[in-house]
Amino acid sequence: MNAAGVVAESISKRYGGTRQTQALQDVSVSIQPGQFVSILGPSGCGKSTFLRCVAGLERITDGSLRVGKDPVAGPPDNIGMVFQRDALLEWRTIRNNILLPIEFAGKSRENYQHRVDALLRLTGLSGFADSYPHELSGGMRQRASICRALVDDPRLLLMDEPFGALDALTRDQMNVEMQRIWMETRNTTLFVTHGIAEAIFLGDVVLVFCPRPGRIVEAIPIGFPRPRPLELRESPEFGRLATHIRGLFEGMEH
Ligand SMILES: Nc1ncnc2c1ncn2[C@@H]1O[C@H](COP(=O)(O)OP(=O)(O)OP(=O)(O)O)[C@@H](O)[C@H]1O
């Protein structure tokens, strides 16, 4: 395991074009190696932009941004990404989808077969290595995407609303699964979501972003011990945190 920290110091991102958009302004945050960080905020507050800057897919216009010891200057090695749409290749089996990053990196597939088997076990997909994506449910497809993101032991796992397209029950189940996977792998994880309960349930910290310009209004540490059961969401302390976050949302300009 080689988890990296992320340090952003006063980063800003302005998109050019006809409508100049200040997508991020003065965002500072220090994320410890192995931390699970939930990123929450209304539409357009810069959550995806922040993730894309960390992934080196967008260039910041001001400030400094480091993943591990290195300043981000283009897509860094060894980052796993999971998106709302799973982006599995329909013509490849689940095993061959999971091995894609290994092929792209020019590494030997053979050396990674055990790793794929271990990840399939970890995510409850052992029997599906030779299935095709269309044979899996939405939740199973997202679990396969998580395997793919983890296959090369990434320093950092970036997830952009990974469970946003799933029904409520499957999403709850995926939250429990995600926690279990993270507790096993301890990857530094940045997890973007619109769901207040999901953010609190999963996070060591919840970064609440607000729009126009996109910035962090509060970093809320979440101290509940793990593993956290879903029933935790019914507890008064969880309710207080959710109410506090809803209050922050209501104070934002829409
Ligand atoms: N490629 C781009 N070019 C120009 N403007 C952009 C681009 N990408 C995002 N923006 C603008 O930057 C702002 C932040 O967008 P971003 O997608 O980061 O927000 P978000 O919080 O992830 O939103 P959502 O929750 O809807 O996905 C928005 O005003 C958006 O219109």
PDBQT file of the ligand as one rigid body, heavy atoms in Angstrom, charges set to zero:
ROOT
HETATM    1  N1  LIG A 301     -14.781  22.505 -19.122  1.00  0.00    +0.000 N 
HETATM    2  C1  LIG A 301     -15.414  23.576 -18.611  1.00  0.00    +0.000 A 
HETATM    3  N2  LIG A 301     -15.432  24.755 -19.276  1.00  0.00    +0.000 NA
HETATM    4  C2  LIG A 301     -16.037  25.841 -18.760  1.00  0.00    +0.000 A 
HETATM    5  N3  LIG A 301     -16.689  25.843 -17.577  1.00  0.00    +0.000 NA
HETATM    6  C3  LIG A 301     -16.729  24.693 -16.866  1.00  0.00    +0.000 A 
HETATM    7  C4  LIG A 301     -16.096  23.499 -17.364  1.00  0.00    +0.000 A 
HETATM    8  N4  LIG A 301     -16.297  22.506 -16.448  1.00  0.00    +0.000 NA
HETATM    9  C5  LIG A 301     -17.014  23.056 -15.443  1.00  0.00    +0.000 A 
HETATM   10  N5  LIG A 301     -17.275  24.357 -15.680  1.00  0.00    +0.000 N 
HETATM   11  C6  LIG A 301     -18.005  25.295 -14.802  1.00  0.00    +0.000 C 
HETATM   12  O1  LIG A 301     -17.319  25.324 -13.538  1.00  0.00    +0.000 OA
HETATM   13  C7  LIG A 301     -18.245  25.335 -12.465  1.00  0.00    +0.000 C 
HETATM   14  C8  LIG A 301     -17.975  24.132 -11.567  1.00  0.00    +0.000 C 
HETATM   15  O2  LIG A 301     -18.310  22.937 -12.279  1.00  0.00    +0.000 OA
HETATM   16  P1  LIG A 301     -18.086  21.470 -11.661  1.00  0.00    +0.000 P 
HETATM   17  O3  LIG A 301     -18.513  20.495 -12.690  1.00  0.00    +0.000 OA
HETATM   18  O4  LIG A 301     -16.729  21.370 -11.108  1.00  0.00    +0.000 OA
HETATM   19  O5  LIG A 301     -19.140  21.493 -10.458  1.00  0.00    +0.000 OA
HETATM   20  P2  LIG A 301     -19.730  20.280  -9.611  1.00  0.00    +0.000 P 
HETATM   21  O6  LIG A 301     -19.824  20.778  -8.196  1.00  0.00    +0.000 OA
HETATM   22  O7  LIG A 301     -18.959  19.049  -9.829  1.00  0.00    +0.000 OA
HETATM   23  O8  LIG A 301     -21.189  20.153 -10.229  1.00  0.00    +0.000 OA
HETATM   24  P3  LIG A 301     -22.190  18.872 -10.301  1.00  0.00    +0.000 P 
HETATM   25  O9  LIG A 301     -22.502  18.524  -8.883  1.00  0.00    +0.000 OA
HETATM   26  O10 LIG A 301     -23.359  19.392 -11.049  1.00  0.00    +0.000 OA
HETATM   27  O11 LIG A 301     -21.449  17.778 -11.027  1.00  0.00    +0.000 OA
HETATM   28  C9  LIG A 301     -19.642  25.351 -13.081  1.00  0.00    +0.000 C 
HETATM   29  O12 LIG A 301     -20.079  26.684 -13.124  1.00  0.00    +0.000 OA
HETATM   30  C10 LIG A 301     -19.408  24.816 -14.485  1.00  0.00    +0.000 C 
HETATM   31  O13 LIG A 301     -20.342  25.389 -15.404  1.00  0.00    +0.000 OA
ENDROOT
TORSDOF 0
